[in-house]
Amino acid sequence: MIKTLTKHGNSYALVIDKPILELLRITPETPFEIMTDGQALVLTPVRDPAEDQKFREALEMVHKRFGRAMKQLAE
């Protein structure tokens, strides 16, 4: 996907489409860490540690419950 910047007052903004926001569980209130290596811009949502732990626990439960089936499907 290629995007261009949009004029926003005296600044420029990058508009992120709703499906991407939903996929990444991002809202307009989500804080971001912004980094660059001099050639690329990296935006990383800052997660609440409690929310992150809840997600990890849910992921672990899915792996325990369906891991064997997922492995068989992959083969």
C-alpha positions in Angstrom: 0.0 0.0 0.0 1.4 3.4 -0.9 0.2 6.5 0.9 0.9 10.2 0.7 0.9 12.8 3.4 -2.1 15.0 3.9 -1.8 18.7 4.8 -3.1 19.2 8.4 -2.8 22.9 9.5 0.9 23.8 9.4 1.9 20.1 9.5 1.4 16.9 7.5 -0.5 13.8 8.5 -0.5 10.2 7.4 -4.0 8.8 7.2 -4.3 5.2 8.4 -7.3 3.3 6.9 -9.8 1.8 9.4 -9.1 -1.9 8.5 -5.4 -1.4 9.5 -6.4 0.4 12.7 -8.7 -2.5 13.6 -6.1 -5.1 12.8 -3.5 -3.5 15.0 -6.1 -2.7 17.7 -5.3 1.1 17.5 -7.6 3.9 18.4 -7.1 7.7 18.0 -6.0 7.7 21.7 -3.3 5.1 21.2 0.2 6.5 21.9 3.0 5.6 19.5 6.8 5.3 19.8 8.3 6.8 16.6 11.8 5.7 15.5 13.9 6.0 12.4 17.1 4.6 11.0 17.6 7.6 8.8 15.8 5.9 5.8 12.6 4.4 7.3 10.0 5.6 9.8 8.7 3.0 12.3 5.6 3.6 14.3 5.0 1.2 17.2 1.8 1.4 19.3 2.6 1.6 23.0 0.6 -1.1 24.7 -0.7 -1.2 28.3 1.3 -3.9 30.0 -1.9 -5.4 31.5 -3.5 -5.5 28.0 -0.4 -7.1 26.5 -0.3 -9.8 29.3 -4.0 -10.5 28.6 -3.3 -11.0 24.9 -0.3 -13.3 25.6 -2.4 -15.4 27.9 -5.1 -15.7 25.3 -2.6 -16.6 22.6 -1.1 -19.3 24.9 -4.5 -20.8 25.5 -5.1 -21.0 21.7 -1.8 -22.7 21.2 -2.5 -25.2 23.9 -6.0 -25.9 22.7 -5.5 -25.9 18.9 -1.7 -26.1 18.4 -1.7 -29.7 17.3 -4.5 -29.1 14.8 -2.7 -26.0 13.4 0.5 -28.0 13.0 -1.4 -30.7 11.1 -3.1 -28.1 8.8 0.3 -26.6 8.1 1.7 -29.9 6.9 
